[in-house]
Amino acid sequence: MKRKISYFLLGILLWNCNSSLQIEVYKKDQGYGYKILDHNKLMIKQQFIPAIPCNYSFVSEEEAYKVAQRVKSKLIKRENPSIKMEELKEMKITYNCNQIK
């Protein structure tokens, strides 16, 4: 009985942790960025598109949100939240950096 209660409480704690992550997309001078908060405390502030060697903001609110959703999903799964170039291509994220092929 104690073991069942422990698993139940652990499940509640993990559920609360996962549901506390929030995404905020914000407008910058040129483009968009996003923040991920946990219980209203800043965890990640992403001003530029990750994985590319240039400092370019997201071109739209939708694209910033799409990447933030991917990062949030990784955090919930307790995975490394970094984004790779292949993921940007898969999500069809727009970037214009002459150094990238």
Summary of the structure (lengths in Angstrom):
residues: 101
radius of gyration: 16.7
end to end distance: 58.9
largest distance: 62.1
contacts: 249
relative contact order: 0.16
helix: 40%
strand: 23%
